[in-house]
Amino acid sequence: MGGDYYDFIELGNDRWGIAVGDVSGKGMPAALTMANLQASVRGFANTSSSAAQCVSAVNRLLGSSTNSKTFVTLFYAVYDSNQRTLTYCNAGHNPPVSFRADGSMQN
């Protein structure tokens, strides 16, 4: 048991939510907080107009339901396959790296 989290959420209209997160701590407390994170992200993903709005709503909810010693990092993105766009909000998680077809990468 632990606090690692990743998820793919079908949003409809060829759009997908992609979440990667981590909860501080180990064992049952981290696992319970992660379950709360997953439910919150899934709950807000379909009703939010952007990745930032979803993360903001999740932050408000988790902030009111966890103690001050617990923290969560979250990277949440929305991929639109019709537009070929990826929009994201990074809340304290490792910064993303983009690998290009020519082999180059960009932070």
C-alpha positions as a Markdown table, in Angstrom:
| # | Residue | x | y | z |
|---|---|---|---|---|
| 1 | Met | 0.0 | 0.0 | 0.0 |
| 2 | Gly | 1.2 | 3.5 | -0.7 |
| 3 | Gly | 0.4 | 6.8 | -2.2 |
| 4 | Asp | 1.4 | 6.5 | -5.9 |
| 5 | Tyr | -1.3 | 7.5 | -8.3 |
| 6 | Tyr | -1.8 | 7.4 | -12.1 |
| 7 | Asp | -5.0 | 7.4 | -14.0 |
| 8 | Phe | -6.5 | 7.7 | -17.5 |
| 9 | Ile | -10.0 | 9.2 | -17.5 |
| 10 | Glu | -12.2 | 9.2 | -20.6 |
| 11 | Leu | -13.7 | 12.6 | -20.9 |
| 12 | Gly | -15.7 | 12.1 | -24.2 |
| 13 | Asn | -15.3 | 13.8 | -27.6 |
| 14 | Asp | -11.9 | 12.1 | -28.1 |
| 15 | Arg | -10.5 | 13.8 | -24.9 |
| 16 | Trp | -8.6 | 12.0 | -22.1 |
| 17 | Gly | -7.6 | 13.1 | -18.6 |
| 18 | Ile | -4.2 | 11.9 | -17.6 |
| 19 | Ala | -3.2 | 12.1 | -13.9 |
| 20 | Val | 0.1 | 11.3 | -12.1 |
| 21 | Gly | 0.4 | 12.0 | -8.5 |
| 22 | Asp | 2.1 | 11.1 | -5.2 |
| 23 | Val | 1.0 | 11.4 | -1.6 |
| 24 | Ser | 3.4 | 11.9 | 1.2 |
| 25 | Gly | 4.0 | 9.1 | 3.6 |
| 26 | Lys | 3.6 | 5.3 | 3.4 |
| 27 | Gly | 1.1 | 2.6 | 4.3 |
| 28 | Met | -2.6 | 3.0 | 5.0 |
| 29 | Pro | -2.7 | 6.8 | 5.6 |
| 30 | Ala | -1.1 | 7.5 | 2.2 |
| 31 | Ala | -3.3 | 4.9 | 0.5 |
| 32 | Leu | -6.4 | 6.4 | 2.0 |
| 33 | Thr | -5.3 | 9.9 | 0.9 |
| 34 | Met | -4.5 | 8.6 | -2.6 |
| 35 | Ala | -8.0 | 7.1 | -2.8 |
| 36 | Asn | -9.4 | 10.5 | -1.9 |
| 37 | Leu | -7.2 | 12.1 | -4.6 |
| 38 | Gln | -8.4 | 9.6 | -7.2 |
| 39 | Ala | -12.1 | 10.1 | -6.4 |
| 40 | Ser | -11.6 | 13.9 | -6.4 |
| 41 | Val | -9.8 | 14.0 | -9.7 |
| 42 | Arg | -12.3 | 11.7 | -11.3 |
| 43 | Gly | -15.2 | 13.7 | -9.8 |
| 44 | Phe | -14.0 | 17.0 | -11.1 |
| 45 | Ala | -12.5 | 15.9 | -14.4 |
| 46 | Asn | -15.8 | 15.7 | -16.3 |
| 47 | Thr | -17.2 | 19.0 | -14.9 |
| 48 | Ser | -14.1 | 21.2 | -15.2 |
| 49 | Ser | -13.5 | 23.4 | -18.2 |
| 50 | Ser | -9.7 | 23.1 | -18.0 |
| 51 | Ala | -6.9 | 21.1 | -16.3 |
| 52 | Ala | -6.2 | 24.0 | -14.1 |
| 53 | Gln | -9.8 | 24.3 | -13.0 |
| 54 | Cys | -9.8 | 20.6 | -12.1 |
| 55 | Val | -6.6 | 20.8 | -10.1 |
| 56 | Ser | -7.8 | 23.9 | -8.3 |
| 57 | Ala | -11.1 | 22.2 | -7.3 |
| 58 | Val | -9.2 | 19.1 | -6.1 |
| 59 | Asn | -6.8 | 21.3 | -4.1 |
| 60 | Arg | -9.6 | 23.0 | -2.3 |
| 61 | Leu | -11.3 | 19.7 | -1.4 |
| 62 | Leu | -8.1 | 17.9 | -0.3 |
| 63 | Gly | -6.9 | 21.0 | 1.6 |
| 64 | Ser | -10.1 | 20.9 | 3.7 |
| 65 | Ser | -10.0 | 17.2 | 4.3 |
| 66 | Thr | -6.3 | 16.5 | 5.2 |
| 67 | Asn | -4.0 | 17.5 | 8.0 |
| 68 | Ser | -1.2 | 20.0 | 7.6 |
| 69 | Lys | 1.5 | 17.3 | 7.6 |
| 70 | Thr | 0.1 | 15.6 | 4.5 |
| 71 | Phe | 0.9 | 16.8 | 1.0 |
| 72 | Val | 0.1 | 15.7 | -2.5 |
| 73 | Thr | 1.8 | 16.3 | -5.8 |
| 74 | Leu | -0.3 | 16.1 | -9.0 |
| 75 | Phe | 0.3 | 16.4 | -12.7 |
| 76 | Tyr | -3.0 | 16.5 | -14.5 |
| 77 | Ala | -3.3 | 16.9 | -18.3 |
| 78 | Val | -6.1 | 16.8 | -20.9 |
| 79 | Tyr | -5.3 | 15.3 | -24.2 |
| 80 | Asp | -7.5 | 16.2 | -27.2 |
| 81 | Ser | -6.9 | 13.8 | -30.0 |
| 82 | Asn | -9.0 | 15.8 | -32.5 |
| 83 | Gln | -7.0 | 19.0 | -31.8 |
| 84 | Arg | -3.8 | 17.1 | -31.1 |
| 85 | Thr | -3.3 | 19.3 | -28.0 |
| 86 | Leu | -2.2 | 18.5 | -24.5 |
| 87 | Thr | -3.0 | 21.1 | -21.8 |
| 88 | Tyr | -1.8 | 20.5 | -18.3 |
| 89 | Cys | -1.5 | 21.8 | -14.7 |
| 90 | Asn | 1.4 | 20.8 | -12.6 |
| 91 | Ala | 0.9 | 21.0 | -8.8 |
| 92 | Gly | 4.3 | 20.3 | -7.3 |
| 93 | His | 5.0 | 17.2 | -9.3 |
| 94 | Asn | 8.2 | 16.6 | -11.3 |
| 95 | Pro | 8.2 | 18.9 | -14.4 |
| 96 | Pro | 7.2 | 17.2 | -17.6 |
| 97 | Val | 9.7 | 16.5 | -20.4 |
| 98 | Ser | 8.7 | 16.5 | -24.1 |
| 99 | Phe | 10.5 | 14.1 | -26.4 |
| 100 | Arg | 10.3 | 15.1 | -30.1 |
| 101 | Ala | 10.4 | 12.8 | -33.1 |
| 102 | Asp | 13.9 | 14.0 | -34.0 |
| 103 | Gly | 15.2 | 12.7 | -30.7 |
| 104 | Ser | 15.5 | 16.1 | -29.0 |
| 105 | Met | 13.8 | 16.9 | -25.7 |
| 106 | Gln | 12.4 | 20.0 | -24.1 |
| 107 | Asn | 11.7 | 20.7 | -20.4 |
